[in-house]
């Protein structure tokens, strides 16, 4: 297809669009049919560029099947330039059709190129927040359905800022969060997916519609099981305050027991888990939870709790204490400590002579008012130390300046 120049008139560009469609229609035909170009010229004589674009878009399957990528990019460069010149309402209406066409299952070819064109469409409509959101959510879903989510994930970095700009409703935000969650899942980014699951569940706060009850129960159940299964997720007490998760406690069937198990993983000990497992062994198969993996995770979580309480004893925990808490032999203690360190659960040094672990940092499994008070106290100490250092530097500078003046 020809290279398009910006200074061409709208009519000239529209005719080139029509000619390209006609070229594809007549490919490998001995007798050429120019009816599409003739029809376009007639519409342009009536100053109806929008209808020319409409009819051109009806041939999208043909364009993506027969055109080369370079030709198609050139075609849509001109096509979008013409769309942008439509009046505001016409452009918005037409964009909806354009996005639906580009994402339609009927077009099987060149999904990566279509995603790139969708991105161009999004960038063109930078003055219309509502339209931009509709395009963005369509891009996200299209990327997922065509396994191209890795390309869309970088656009999530400033998504909260975009949400403010778009001015979207709660339901639209819920739909967006779910799409983002699914994109991270597609790329096996489990922790990021869980973070967006939490945001998604938060949009159901106070939901009372019966039509949403089944969705809430399913999503809450999946989120709870996901948090339990993820071997590298150790802090998820924020789940327990979410409305959908709290609904499990008074839900039907095994939901209350799942809520109880989640509470154990959030803040209780291996001993509590073992008691629960003994009383509800069959449920682990129902929930597709690996018992041994659960035990290993609970051991690391129990170690985190033990380490967090070590401050009362000079930040030290004995091998004996750890072995008892984790239900292991003392010979296994060091392996578990090393594992906890590698997982970022704690920072510690092992004294093999004294058989103690000195803790310098441990995650807080549950961040309560007590932890906030501790953090506040630590910040206060840090602030005072900085002020003292600043004063010392100022005094030193003043003394040095005075001495220099005295010498002169």
HELIX and SHEET records of a PDB file:
HELIX    1   1 UNK A   10  UNK A   25  1                                  16    
HELIX    2   2 UNK A   35  UNK A   45  1                                  11    
HELIX    3   3 UNK A   49  UNK A   57  1                                   9    
HELIX    4   4 UNK A   60  UNK A   66  1                                   7    
HELIX    5   5 UNK A   69  UNK A   84  1                                  16    
HELIX    6   6 UNK A   88  UNK A  102  1                                  15    
HELIX    7   7 UNK A  111  UNK A  124  1                                  14    
HELIX    8   8 UNK A  129  UNK A  145  1                                  17    
HELIX    9   9 UNK A  149  UNK A  153  1                                   5    
HELIX   10  10 UNK A  154  UNK A  156  5                                   3    
HELIX   11  11 UNK A  159  UNK A  166  1                                   8    
HELIX   12  12 UNK A  170  UNK A  186  1                                  17    
HELIX   13  13 UNK A  190  UNK A  202  1                                  13    
HELIX   14  14 UNK A  210  UNK A  229  1                                  20    
HELIX   15  15 UNK A  237  UNK A  241  5                                   5    
HELIX   16  16 UNK A  243  UNK A  249  1                                   7    
HELIX   17  17 UNK A  255  UNK A  267  1                                  13    
HELIX   18  18 UNK A  270  UNK A  279  1                                  10    
HELIX   19  19 UNK A  281  UNK A  286  1                                   6    
HELIX   20  20 UNK A  291  UNK A  308  1                                  18    
HELIX   21  21 UNK A  309  UNK A  313  5                                   5    
HELIX   22  22 UNK A  319  UNK A  326  1                                   8    
HELIX   23  23 UNK A  330  UNK A  332  5                                   3    
HELIX   24  24 UNK A  333  UNK A  342  1                                  10    
HELIX   25  25 UNK A  369  UNK A  407  1                                  39    
SHEET    1   A 3 UNK A 316  UNK A 318  0                                        
SHEET    2   A 3 UNK A 356  UNK A 362 -1                                        
SHEET    3   A 3 UNK A 346  UNK A 351 -1                                        
END                                                                             
